[in-house]
Amino acid sequence: MQTNLVQQFANTTEGQEAEAILRACVHCGFCTATCPTYQELNDERDGPRGRIYLMKMFLEGAEVTEKTREHLDRCLTCRSCETTCPSGVKYGRLLDISRDLIDKELPRPPKEKWMRWALARVVPNRVLFGYLLKLGQTFAPILPAKLRAKVPPKKQASPWPAASHNRIVLALAGCVQPSATPNTNAAAARVLDKLGITMVEAPEAGCCGAVNYHLSEHEKGLERMRQNIDAWWPAIESGAEALIMTASGCGAMVQDYGHLLRNDPVYAAKAAKVSELCTDLGAFLLEQDLESLKVQNTSGKVAFHCPCTLQHAMKQSGVVEQVLTKAGISLAITKDKHLCCGSAGTYSVLQPELSQKLLGNKLKALTVDNPDCIVTANVGCQMHLETKAQVPVQHWIELLDQ
């Protein structure tokens, strides 16, 4: 694709990165076949190719309108198009760059601005989110039905193992997971303990930075990344062999720390090391001897939902399924595995109507084989799926913790 960026963007680091991404696109249209929003809306501007043209026009100086932003806002950033693209177009990066620049060029209406500001303050704040979640759970019986459905039920964590081993791995508690799905990291720690590995969390490490970064608060997102690096660094220097991600949404962001902080003179090398150590829990377990993890399958048929961040961003499609199969779990047949469930971080709040349509489609695809439960690998997907699922939904590591 030929480009001619205006001077305003051409001489900036982000503008040059965006231009390189644009030039990789051959506008073949393969991406439209696997784009959830294009499949739902059948509008070229609501597919990756059309959105790429909209971003190109903006970067080349065309007037940006609310209509342009509406089509970009409808994108889930699921990155299914990246998996399909034969040219390796880094669509997710292009969208992050363009959304940030457009928001600076065309300020959002007050209501939108306030909603995004509130999400960026509440969701990454572990203490505040936990408090509001408990409040919602307490008053759930008297909430309106639609709002009540969005409040996840109370969950308990299993005890963390007391043993200590020579092999140490780091984990990220994150922002939402400790209060919404507290058993996830506890179950992972117990499973790893059976393999002679100690999993530890750095208390000072918080949100991975994704919420702020994807809401066009790039500097705030980078600040959270630096804070996490500082929190992890003593354990990394002491020999932690991996940074285990139990939420693929966080994993997709942490694996990019090295790229996003590549020009930071203080953090560039550390960020690159963090990204190098970052690995999904499934990928880490697949490299271990899993004989001791054989479970008695009391869960019946299990439908695995592979989050977009796991299959399209972290490129780990099929890995968790291998782990579950090796452990003796019976997997149900599912359809349309490449399509998003509609959670997509804050998308379910900002684009509720489209998110609900995608959720309905996903639950139909996950239950064609009448599974007894659904498991996934990301806290956001887990919370979203369980709002309408007719069977239990949990993190897949909880099956191995039986």
C-alpha positions as CSV (number, residue, x, y, z in Angstrom):
1,M,0.0,0.0,0.0
2,Q,1.4,3.4,-1.0
3,T,1.3,6.1,1.8
4,N,1.9,9.8,2.1
5,L,1.7,10.7,5.7
6,V,1.3,14.4,6.6
7,Q,4.3,16.0,8.3
8,Q,2.5,16.1,11.6
9,F,2.8,12.3,11.9
10,A,5.6,11.4,9.4
11,N,8.3,12.7,11.7
12,T,7.1,10.9,14.9
13,T,8.1,7.5,16.1
14,E,4.5,6.3,16.2
15,G,3.7,7.8,12.8
16,Q,6.7,6.0,11.2
17,E,5.6,2.7,12.9
18,A,2.1,3.2,11.6
19,E,3.3,3.9,8.1
20,A,5.4,0.7,8.0
21,I,2.3,-1.3,9.1
22,L,0.2,0.4,6.4
23,R,2.7,-0.4,3.7
24,A,2.6,-4.1,4.6
25,C,-1.1,-4.3,3.7
26,V,-1.9,-5.6,0.2
27,H,-5.6,-5.0,0.7
28,C,-6.4,-8.6,-0.3
29,G,-9.5,-8.8,2.0
30,F,-8.7,-12.2,3.6
31,C,-9.1,-10.5,7.0
32,T,-12.8,-9.7,6.4
33,A,-13.6,-13.4,6.4
34,T,-12.5,-13.9,10.0
35,C,-13.5,-10.5,11.5
36,P,-16.4,-10.8,14.0
37,T,-17.8,-7.3,13.5
38,Y,-17.7,-7.6,9.7
39,Q,-19.5,-10.9,9.8
40,E,-22.1,-9.3,12.0
41,L,-22.5,-5.9,10.3
42,N,-21.5,-6.6,6.7
43,D,-20.0,-3.1,6.4
44,E,-16.6,-2.8,4.8
45,R,-15.8,0.0,7.3
46,D,-16.5,-2.5,10.1
47,G,-13.8,-4.9,8.9
48,P,-10.0,-4.7,9.1
49,R,-9.4,-3.6,5.5
50,G,-12.0,-0.8,5.7
51,R,-10.7,0.4,9.0
52,I,-7.1,0.3,7.7
53,Y,-8.3,2.7,4.9
54,L,-10.0,5.0,7.4
55,M,-6.8,5.1,9.5
56,K,-4.7,5.7,6.4
57,M,-6.9,8.6,5.3
58,F,-6.6,10.2,8.8
59,L,-2.8,9.8,8.8
60,E,-2.6,11.3,5.4
61,G,-4.5,14.4,6.5
62,A,-8.1,13.8,5.7
63,E,-10.7,15.3,8.1
64,V,-11.5,12.8,10.9
65,T,-15.2,12.6,11.9
66,E,-17.3,10.9,14.6
67,K,-18.3,8.4,12.0
68,T,-14.7,7.4,11.4
69,R,-14.2,6.9,15.1
70,E,-17.5,5.0,15.4
71,H,-16.2,2.3,13.0
72,L,-12.8,2.2,14.8
73,D,-14.6,2.0,18.2
74,R,-16.6,-1.0,17.0
75,C,-13.4,-3.0,16.5
76,L,-12.8,-5.6,19.3
77,T,-9.0,-5.6,18.8
78,C,-9.4,-9.4,18.8
79,R,-6.6,-9.5,16.2
80,S,-8.2,-12.5,14.3
81,C,-7.3,-10.5,11.2
82,E,-3.6,-10.8,12.2
83,T,-3.8,-14.6,12.3
84,T,-5.5,-14.6,8.8
85,C,-3.3,-11.9,7.2
86,P,-0.7,-13.4,4.7
87,S,1.3,-10.2,4.8
88,G,1.8,-10.1,8.6
89,V,0.1,-6.7,9.1
90,K,0.3,-5.6,12.7
91,Y,-3.3,-4.4,12.8
92,G,-3.5,-4.2,16.6
93,R,-0.6,-1.8,16.9
94,L,-1.9,0.4,14.0
95,L,-5.3,0.7,15.8
96,D,-3.7,1.6,19.1
97,I,-1.6,4.3,17.5
98,S,-4.5,5.7,15.4
99,R,-7.0,5.7,18.2
100,D,-4.7,7.7,20.4
101,L,-3.9,10.2,17.7
102,I,-7.6,10.6,16.7
103,D,-8.6,11.2,20.3
104,K,-6.1,14.0,20.5
105,E,-7.3,15.5,17.2
106,L,-11.0,15.1,17.8
107,P,-11.9,15.2,21.5
108,R,-14.7,12.9,22.5
109,P,-18.2,14.1,23.6
110,P,-18.3,14.6,27.4
111,K,-20.4,11.5,28.1
112,E,-18.0,9.2,26.3
113,K,-15.0,10.9,27.8
114,W,-16.4,10.5,31.3
115,M,-17.3,6.8,30.8
116,R,-13.8,6.0,29.5
117,W,-12.1,8.0,32.2
118,A,-14.2,6.1,34.9
119,L,-13.3,2.7,33.4
120,A,-9.6,3.6,33.3
121,R,-9.8,4.6,37.0
122,V,-11.9,1.8,38.4
123,V,-10.9,-1.4,36.5
124,P,-7.1,-1.2,36.9
125,N,-7.5,-0.2,40.6
126,R,-7.5,-3.6,42.4
127,V,-8.7,-2.3,45.7
128,L,-11.5,-0.1,44.3
129,F,-12.7,-2.7,41.8
130,G,-12.8,-5.3,44.6
131,Y,-14.8,-3.0,46.8
132,L,-17.3,-2.2,44.1
133,L,-17.6,-5.8,43.2
134,K,-18.4,-6.8,46.8
135,L,-20.9,-4.0,46.9
136,G,-22.6,-5.3,43.7
137,Q,-22.6,-8.9,45.0
138,T,-24.2,-7.8,48.3
139,F,-27.0,-5.9,46.6
140,A,-27.3,-8.2,43.6
141,P,-30.8,-9.6,44.7
142,I,-32.4,-6.1,44.4
143,L,-30.6,-4.9,41.3
144,P,-32.4,-4.7,37.9
145,A,-32.1,-8.0,36.0
146,K,-29.8,-6.6,33.3
147,L,-27.4,-5.2,35.8
148,R,-27.6,-8.2,38.1
149,A,-26.6,-10.5,35.2
150,K,-23.3,-8.6,34.9
151,V,-22.3,-9.1,38.6
152,P,-20.2,-12.3,38.9
153,P,-21.1,-14.6,41.8
154,K,-18.8,-14.7,44.8
155,K,-15.9,-17.2,44.4
156,Q,-13.5,-18.6,46.9
157,A,-9.8,-19.3,46.4
158,S,-8.3,-22.6,47.4
159,P,-5.3,-22.4,49.8
160,W,-1.9,-21.6,48.3
161,P,0.6,-24.4,48.8
162,A,3.0,-23.9,51.7
163,A,5.9,-25.8,50.2
164,S,8.9,-24.1,48.7
165,H,10.9,-25.4,45.7
166,N,14.1,-24.5,44.0
167,R,12.3,-23.7,40.8
168,I,10.6,-20.3,41.0
169,V,8.1,-18.7,38.6
170,L,6.5,-15.3,38.8
171,A,2.8,-14.6,38.3
172,L,0.7,-11.5,37.9
173,A,-2.2,-11.1,40.2
174,G,-3.6,-8.3,38.0
175,C,-6.4,-6.0,38.8
176,V,-9.8,-7.8,38.3
177,Q,-8.8,-11.4,38.8
178,P,-8.0,-11.3,42.6
179,S,-11.6,-10.4,43.5
180,A,-13.6,-11.7,40.5
181,T,-11.9,-15.1,40.0
182,P,-9.6,-15.5,43.0
183,N,-9.1,-19.2,42.6
184,T,-7.3,-18.9,39.3
185,N,-3.8,-18.1,40.6
186,A,-4.3,-20.3,43.7
187,A,-5.2,-23.3,41.5
188,A,-2.2,-22.6,39.2
189,A,0.1,-22.4,42.3
190,R,-1.2,-25.7,43.5
191,V,-0.8,-27.4,40.2
192,L,2.7,-26.1,39.8
193,D,3.5,-27.2,43.3
194,K,2.8,-30.8,42.3
195,L,5.4,-30.4,39.6
196,G,8.0,-29.1,42.1
197,I,7.7,-25.4,41.1
198,T,6.9,-22.5,43.4
199,M,4.7,-19.7,41.9
200,V,5.0,-16.3,43.6
201,E,3.2,-13.0,43.1
202,A,4.9,-9.6,43.5
203,P,2.4,-7.7,45.7
204,E,3.5,-4.4,44.1
205,A,2.6,-5.5,40.6
206,G,-0.9,-4.4,39.5
207,C,-2.7,-3.9,36.3
208,C,-0.7,-4.9,33.3
209,G,-1.4,-1.6,31.6
210,A,-3.8,-2.8,29.0
211,V,-6.9,-1.0,30.2
212,N,-5.3,2.4,30.1
213,Y,-3.3,1.8,27.0
214,H,-6.2,0.6,24.9
215,L,-8.4,3.5,26.1
216,S,-5.8,5.9,24.6
217,E,-4.1,6.7,27.9
218,H,-0.7,5.6,26.6
219,E,1.4,7.3,29.1
220,K,-0.6,6.0,32.0
221,G,-0.4,2.5,30.5
222,L,3.4,2.8,30.2
223,E,3.6,4.0,33.8
224,R,1.9,0.8,35.0
225,M,4.3,-1.3,32.9
226,R,7.3,0.4,34.5
227,Q,5.8,-0.2,38.0
228,N,5.3,-3.9,37.2
229,I,8.9,-4.2,35.9
230,D,10.2,-2.7,39.1
231,A,8.0,-5.1,41.2
232,W,9.2,-8.2,39.3
233,W,12.9,-7.2,38.8
234,P,14.3,-8.5,42.2
235,A,12.8,-12.0,41.6
236,I,14.0,-12.0,37.9
237,E,17.5,-11.1,39.1
238,S,17.3,-13.9,41.7
239,G,16.6,-16.4,38.9
240,A,12.9,-16.7,38.3
241,E,12.7,-18.9,35.2
242,A,9.4,-17.5,33.8
243,L,6.7,-15.0,34.2
244,I,3.5,-17.1,34.0
245,M,0.3,-15.5,32.6
246,T,-2.9,-17.0,33.9
247,A,-5.0,-14.3,32.1
248,S,-4.2,-14.2,28.4
249,G,-5.4,-10.6,28.2
250,C,-2.5,-9.6,30.5
251,G,-0.2,-11.9,28.6
252,A,-0.9,-10.2,25.3
253,M,0.2,-6.9,26.8
254,V,3.1,-8.1,28.9
255,Q,4.7,-9.8,25.9
256,D,4.8,-6.4,24.2
257,Y,6.5,-4.5,27.1
258,G,9.8,-4.8,25.2
259,H,8.4,-3.2,22.1
260,L,6.4,-0.5,23.8
261,L,9.3,0.6,26.1
262,R,12.1,0.0,23.5
263,N,13.0,3.7,23.4
264,D,13.0,4.2,27.2
265,P,16.7,4.5,28.2
266,V,16.0,3.3,31.8
267,Y,13.5,0.4,31.1
268,A,14.2,-0.8,27.5
269,A,16.6,-3.7,28.5
270,K,14.5,-4.7,31.5
271,A,11.2,-4.6,29.5
272,A,12.8,-6.8,26.8
273,K,13.8,-9.3,29.5
274,V,10.3,-9.3,31.0
275,S,8.8,-9.9,27.5
276,E,11.3,-12.7,27.0
277,L,10.2,-14.4,30.3
278,C,6.5,-13.9,29.6
279,T,4.7,-17.1,28.8
280,D,1.1,-18.4,29.0
281,L,0.4,-21.0,31.7
282,G,-0.6,-23.6,29.1
283,A,2.6,-23.2,27.1
284,F,4.7,-23.5,30.3
285,L,2.9,-26.7,31.4
286,L,3.1,-28.3,28.0
287,E,6.9,-28.3,28.5
288,Q,6.7,-30.1,31.8
289,D,6.2,-33.8,32.7
290,L,2.4,-33.9,33.2
291,E,2.1,-37.5,34.4
292,S,1.5,-36.4,38.0
293,L,-1.3,-34.2,36.8
294,K,-3.6,-37.0,35.5
295,V,-7.0,-36.3,36.9
296,Q,-10.1,-38.3,37.3
297,N,-12.4,-36.6,34.9
298,T,-15.5,-35.7,37.0
299,S,-16.3,-32.7,34.9
300,G,-17.8,-34.7,32.0
301,K,-17.4,-33.1,28.5
302,V,-15.5,-29.8,28.7
303,A,-15.8,-27.0,26.1
304,F,-12.7,-25.0,25.9
305,H,-13.0,-21.3,24.8
306,C,-9.7,-20.0,23.5
307,P,-9.6,-16.3,24.1
308,C,-8.6,-14.0,21.2
309,T,-5.6,-12.8,23.2
310,L,-4.4,-16.4,23.6
311,Q,-4.8,-17.5,20.0
312,H,-4.3,-14.3,18.0
313,A,-2.1,-12.2,20.1
314,M,0.0,-14.8,22.0
315,K,-0.2,-17.3,19.1
316,Q,-1.0,-20.2,21.4
317,S,-3.9,-21.8,19.6
318,G,-4.4,-25.5,20.5
319,V,-1.9,-25.4,23.3
320,V,-4.3,-25.6,26.3
321,E,-6.3,-28.3,24.5
322,Q,-3.1,-30.4,24.4
323,V,-2.5,-29.9,28.1
324,L,-6.1,-30.8,29.0
325,T,-6.0,-33.9,26.8
326,K,-2.8,-35.1,28.3
327,A,-4.3,-34.6,31.7
328,G,-7.2,-36.9,30.8
329,I,-9.9,-34.2,30.3
330,S,-12.6,-35.1,27.7
331,L,-13.0,-32.1,25.3
332,A,-16.3,-31.3,23.6
333,I,-16.6,-30.3,20.0
334,T,-16.9,-26.5,19.4
335,K,-17.4,-24.3,16.4
336,D,-16.0,-20.9,15.1
337,K,-13.1,-21.0,17.5
338,H,-11.5,-18.0,15.9
339,L,-14.4,-15.6,16.7
340,C,-14.5,-13.3,19.7
341,C,-17.0,-13.8,22.6
342,G,-17.5,-10.0,22.8
343,S,-15.8,-9.3,26.1
344,A,-12.6,-7.7,24.7
345,G,-11.6,-5.7,27.8
346,T,-13.9,-2.7,28.2
347,Y,-15.7,-3.4,25.0
348,S,-18.7,-5.1,26.6
349,V,-19.3,-1.9,28.5
350,L,-18.6,0.6,25.7
351,Q,-20.3,-1.5,22.9
352,P,-23.0,-3.5,24.8
353,E,-25.4,-4.2,21.9
354,L,-22.7,-5.7,19.6
355,S,-21.0,-7.4,22.5
356,Q,-24.2,-9.2,23.5
357,K,-24.7,-10.4,19.9
358,L,-21.2,-11.8,19.8
359,L,-21.7,-13.4,23.2
360,G,-24.9,-15.2,22.0
361,N,-23.0,-16.5,18.9
362,K,-20.1,-17.7,21.0
363,L,-22.2,-19.6,23.5
364,K,-24.1,-21.4,20.6
365,A,-20.7,-22.3,19.1
366,L,-19.4,-23.6,22.5
367,T,-22.4,-25.7,23.3
368,V,-23.1,-27.6,20.0
369,D,-21.8,-30.8,21.7
370,N,-23.8,-30.3,24.9
371,P,-20.8,-29.8,27.2
372,D,-21.1,-30.1,31.0
373,C,-18.9,-27.0,31.6
374,I,-17.0,-24.3,29.7
375,V,-13.4,-23.4,30.5
376,T,-11.4,-20.5,29.3
377,A,-8.0,-18.8,29.9
378,N,-8.9,-15.2,30.5
379,V,-10.7,-13.5,33.4
380,G,-12.7,-11.1,31.2
381,C,-13.9,-13.9,28.9
382,Q,-14.8,-16.0,32.0
383,M,-16.9,-13.2,33.5
384,H,-18.6,-12.4,30.2
385,L,-19.5,-16.0,29.3
386,E,-20.9,-16.8,32.7
387,T,-23.5,-14.0,32.4
388,K,-25.5,-16.1,30.0
389,A,-24.1,-19.6,30.0
390,Q,-26.4,-22.4,31.0
391,V,-23.4,-24.5,32.3
392,P,-20.6,-23.6,34.8
393,V,-17.8,-21.5,33.5
394,Q,-14.3,-21.5,35.0
395,H,-10.6,-21.2,34.3
396,W,-9.2,-24.4,32.8
397,I,-6.4,-24.7,35.4
398,E,-9.1,-25.4,38.0
399,L,-9.8,-28.7,36.3
400,L,-6.2,-29.8,36.8
401,D,-6.4,-28.7,40.5
402,Q,-9.1,-31.3,41.2
